[in-house]
Amino acid sequence: MNKRALALIAVSIATLIYGLTFTIAKDVMPTYVKPYAFILLRVSGATIIFWTLGLFIKQQKIEKSNYKKIFLASFFGISLNMLAFFKGLSLTTPISASVMMVTSPIMVLIFSSILIRKAIGKQRILGVFIGLVGTILLITFGSSSEGNSENNNLGNFLVFLNAASYGLYLVLAKDLVKKYNPIVFVKWLYLFGLIFVIPIGYSEFTEIVWQEIPTNIYWNIGFVILFTTCVTYLFNLYGLSKLKPTTVSVFIYLQPVIATIYALIVGSDSLNLVKISATLLIFLGVYLVTKQAQKSTK
């Protein structure tokens, strides 16, 4: 098997893991583990794993001036990103959350234009507008018939905040990822993230009643820590080393598809006309944004 095929398989597995995570994490929260406590578990586990991996690679010194940049990237890429996502997922549904995640490329474009003065063409402006209309539609009217609609709307907004935070992180981390070994970069990223998360998640962490958690929920927690946090990062990293970034980015569109199919199979979510309409608008907006970006690159 050639390296390109292997890279495509790795990225496909990472996408599959992300798609399953929306429902798997939702089963844990908030019944057994509250969102902020779950993030504390996730970031703590990932920090231990990545610092352990760091022992087996060549050491690389971080420039003092870059610690501040990593610290800032950690706030948006680990802390705010994960806290908003898990809190939002605990309030909304897996399908709505997975669709909201697709807005990340739109947010990357917006922050790139603001922070690094990247020009935006007319087609991309139209794409941003259409995508944001779909986002507002999903946040405001995308609640399922069951459950508290106000909580669902807040949850949708928090997942959107997570996508925006992650988009800003990608812009901030772009030069740092090129400069340092990925494992070296990410171990510091998670260590700083852990510093942010501990004071927020500690209170909920102490509320966990471990003896009342069923075995399958322990497996779910382990899945999120090991696979969603660590394996996906390493697999995407391998994919990026063998494939074009545009090729890897296309796989984000598969996440809502996988999340929707799995959520419907296990009965944890349902579809309605608003969700479908908002999804189509968001996908059209992202398509216009990324299509124009690819033309500019060429």
C-alpha positions in Angstrom: 0.0 0.0 0.0 1.4 3.4 -1.0 1.9 6.3 1.4 -0.9 8.4 -0.1 -3.5 5.6 0.3 -2.3 5.0 3.9 -2.6 8.7 4.6 -6.2 8.7 3.2 -7.1 5.8 5.4 -5.6 7.6 8.5 -7.6 10.8 7.8 -10.7 8.7 7.2 -10.3 7.0 10.5 -9.8 10.3 12.3 -13.0 11.7 10.6 -14.9 8.6 11.7 -13.7 9.0 15.3 -14.8 12.7 15.3 -18.2 11.7 13.9 -18.8 9.1 16.5 -17.6 11.4 19.3 -20.7 13.7 19.2 -23.0 10.8 20.4 -20.4 9.0 22.5 -19.6 12.1 24.5 -23.3 13.1 24.7 -24.0 9.7 26.5 -21.6 10.7 29.2 -22.8 14.3 29.8 -24.3 15.5 32.0 -25.8 12.4 33.6 -22.5 10.8 34.8 -19.9 13.5 34.2 -20.6 17.2 33.8 -19.0 19.0 30.8 -16.2 20.9 32.5 -15.2 17.9 34.5 -15.1 15.9 31.3 -12.8 18.5 29.8 -10.5 18.3 32.8 -10.4 14.5 32.3 -9.7 14.9 28.6 -7.0 17.5 28.8 -5.3 15.8 31.8 -5.2 12.5 29.9 -3.9 14.1 26.7 -1.3 16.1 28.6 0.1 12.9 30.2 0.0 11.0 26.9 1.7 13.7 24.8 4.4 14.5 27.4 5.1 10.7 27.6 5.5 10.6 23.8 7.8 13.6 24.1 10.3 11.5 26.0 10.8 9.4 22.8 11.5 12.2 20.4 14.4 14.6 19.9 14.2 17.5 22.4 13.6 21.0 20.9 13.9 24.2 22.8 11.0 26.7 22.7 12.1 30.3 22.2 11.0 32.5 25.1 9.1 34.9 22.8 7.0 31.9 21.5 5.8 30.8 24.9 3.3 33.7 25.0 2.1 32.7 21.5 1.6 29.1 22.5 -0.1 30.2 25.7 -2.6 32.3 23.6 -3.1 29.5 21.1 -3.7 27.1 24.0 -6.5 29.3 25.4 -8.4 29.4 22.1 -7.4 25.9 20.8 -7.7 23.9 24.0 -9.5 25.8 26.8 -12.2 27.9 25.3 -12.6 25.6 22.3 -13.2 22.4 24.4 -15.1 24.0 27.2 -17.6 25.6 24.8 -17.9 22.5 22.8 -18.6 20.0 25.6 -20.9 22.4 27.5 -22.7 23.1 24.2 -23.0 19.4 23.3 -24.4 18.7 26.8 -27.3 21.1 26.0 -27.9 20.5 22.3 -28.1 17.5 20.0 -25.3 15.5 18.2 -26.6 16.4 14.7 -26.8 20.2 15.4 -23.4 20.2 17.1 -21.7 18.3 14.2 -23.2 20.7 11.6 -22.1 23.8 13.6 -18.5 22.4 13.6 -18.4 22.8 9.8 -18.4 26.6 10.2 -14.7 26.4 11.2 -13.4 27.2 7.6 -15.6 30.3 7.5 -14.2 31.5 10.8 -10.7 30.8 9.7 -11.3 33.1 6.7 -12.7 35.9 8.8 -9.9 35.8 11.4 -7.3 35.6 8.6 -8.6 38.7 7.0 -8.6 40.5 10.4 -5.3 39.3 11.8 -3.1 38.8 8.8 -4.8 41.1 6.3 -5.8 38.3 3.9 -7.9 39.6 1.1 -11.5 38.3 0.7 -13.0 38.0 -2.7 -16.7 38.7 -3.5 -17.5 35.0 -3.7 -16.0 34.3 -0.3 -17.9 37.2 1.2 -21.1 35.7 -0.2 -20.0 32.3 1.2 -19.4 33.8 4.7 -22.8 35.5 4.6 -24.7 32.4 3.5 -22.9 30.2 6.0 -23.6 32.6 8.9 -27.3 32.8 7.9 -27.4 29.0 8.2 -25.7 29.2 11.5 -28.1 31.8 12.9 -31.0 29.7 11.6 -29.7 26.6 13.4 -28.9 28.4 16.6 -32.3 30.1 16.8 -34.7 27.6 15.3 -32.8 24.3 15.2 -34.1 22.8 18.4 -35.7 19.3 18.3 -39.2 19.0 19.5 -38.1 17.2 22.6 -36.1 18.9 25.4 -35.7 22.5 26.5 -35.5 24.7 23.3 -33.7 27.5 25.2 -31.0 25.1 26.3 -30.7 23.7 22.8 -30.3 27.2 21.4 -27.7 28.0 24.0 -26.0 24.7 23.2 -25.9 25.5 19.5 -24.5 28.9 20.2 -21.7 27.5 22.4 -20.7 24.9 19.7 -20.6 27.8 17.3 -18.3 29.7 19.8 -16.2 26.6 19.9 -15.9 26.6 16.1 -15.0 30.3 16.1 -12.4 29.7 18.8 -10.8 26.8 16.9 -10.8 28.9 13.7 -8.8 31.6 15.6 -6.5 29.0 17.0 -5.6 27.7 13.5 -4.6 31.2 12.5 -2.6 31.8 15.6 -0.9 28.4 15.5 0.0 28.3 11.8 3.6 29.6 12.1 4.2 27.7 15.4 3.3 24.4 13.9 5.8 25.0 11.0 8.5 26.0 13.4 8.4 23.2 16.0 8.1 19.4 16.1 4.3 18.7 16.3 4.7 16.6 19.5 6.8 19.3 21.1 4.3 21.9 20.2 1.2 20.0 21.3 2.6 18.9 24.6 3.1 22.5 25.6 -0.2 23.4 24.1 -2.0 20.9 26.4 0.0 21.7 29.4 -1.0 25.4 29.2 -4.5 24.3 28.4 -4.5 22.2 31.6 -3.6 25.3 33.6 -6.7 27.1 32.2 -9.0 24.1 32.7 -8.1 23.0 36.2 -9.8 26.0 38.1 -12.9 25.7 35.8 -13.4 21.9 35.9 -12.2 21.1 39.4 -15.5 21.7 41.1 -17.5 19.5 38.7 -14.7 16.9 38.9 -15.2 16.5 42.7 -18.9 15.9 42.1 -18.3 12.7 40.0 -19.6 9.6 41.7 -17.2 7.1 40.2 -18.9 4.0 41.7 -22.2 4.8 40.0 -20.7 5.1 36.5 -21.5 2.1 34.3 -18.7 0.2 32.6 -19.8 1.3 29.1 -19.6 5.0 30.2 -16.0 4.4 31.4 -15.3 3.1 27.8 -16.9 6.2 26.4 -14.6 8.4 28.6 -11.6 6.4 27.6 -12.6 6.7 23.9 -12.7 10.5 24.0 -9.4 10.8 25.9 -7.4 8.3 23.8 -9.0 8.3 20.4 -10.8 11.7 20.0 -8.0 13.7 21.6 -4.7 11.8 20.8 -5.2 9.3 17.9 -7.1 11.8 15.7 -4.3 14.4 16.2 -1.6 11.9 15.2 -3.6 10.5 12.3 -4.4 14.0 10.9 -0.8 14.9 11.4 0.3 11.9 9.3 -2.3 12.8 6.7 -1.1 16.4 6.5 2.5 15.1 5.9 1.5 13.1 2.9 -1.5 15.0 1.5 -2.4 18.5 0.5 -4.1 20.6 3.3 -7.1 21.1 1.0 -7.5 17.4 0.6 -7.4 16.9 4.4 -9.8 19.8 5.0 -12.5 18.2 2.8 -12.9 15.4 5.3 -14.5 17.9 7.8 -17.6 17.7 5.6 -18.0 14.0 6.4 -18.3 14.6 10.2 -21.9 15.7 10.2 -22.8 12.8 7.8 -21.2 10.2 10.2 -22.6 12.0 13.3 -26.1 12.1 11.8 -26.1 8.4 10.7 -24.8 7.2 14.1 -27.1 9.4 16.1 -30.2 8.3 14.1 -29.1 4.6 14.4 -28.8 4.7 18.2 -31.9 7.0 18.5 -30.1 9.9 20.3 -31.3 12.6 17.8 -33.8 13.3 15.1 -34.0 15.4 11.9 -36.3 18.3 11.1 -36.8 20.7 8.3 -34.9 23.5 10.0 -31.8 21.4 10.6 -31.8 20.2 7.0 -32.2 23.7 5.6 -29.6 25.2 7.9 -27.2 22.4 7.1 -27.6 23.0 3.3 -26.9 26.8 3.8 -23.8 26.2 6.0 -22.4 23.6 3.5 -23.0 26.0 0.6 -21.3 28.8 2.4 -18.3 26.7 3.3 -18.1 25.5 -0.3 -18.0 29.0 -1.7 -15.3 30.0 0.9 -13.1 27.0 0.3 -13.6 26.9 -3.5 -12.4 30.5 -3.9 -9.5 29.8 -1.5 -8.4 26.9 -3.6 -8.5 29.0 -6.8 -6.4 31.7 -5.2 -3.8 29.1 -4.1 -3.6 27.7 -7.6 
